[in-house]
C-alpha cells in the first residue's frame, strides 16, 4: 500500500474512507483493501469482507434461510436455494460509499 500500511493493518483500522465509491468493491483507484477471496470456501461463496468480518458463506447461512409457518401453526426454517451474497463477485454488501450519482446525462 502506498502509505506504508500493510493490507492487514488496513483491515484492522476499519476506515470507511478507504472503501471505494460506487456499488462495487473496486473503482478506478483499485480494489477495496477489505475485499478478498478465501480459498477454503465454495466457489461463489468465497468472497470475504474484513470490514464486515463476514464471507458470502457466512451471510448466506444467516440470511439465506426461509422462515414460514404452516397452516397448522408449525414454524419451519429451511435453506434458500439461491445464494444471496455477492461479495465474491466484488458487489458491495457493506453499503458504504455506494451512493449513485443523482445526475443523469441524456
Helices and strands as residue ranges (DSSP letters): H 7-13, G 16-18, E 26-27, E 30-31, E 35-37, E 47-49, E 54-55, H 56-63, E 65-69, E 75-79, G 87-89
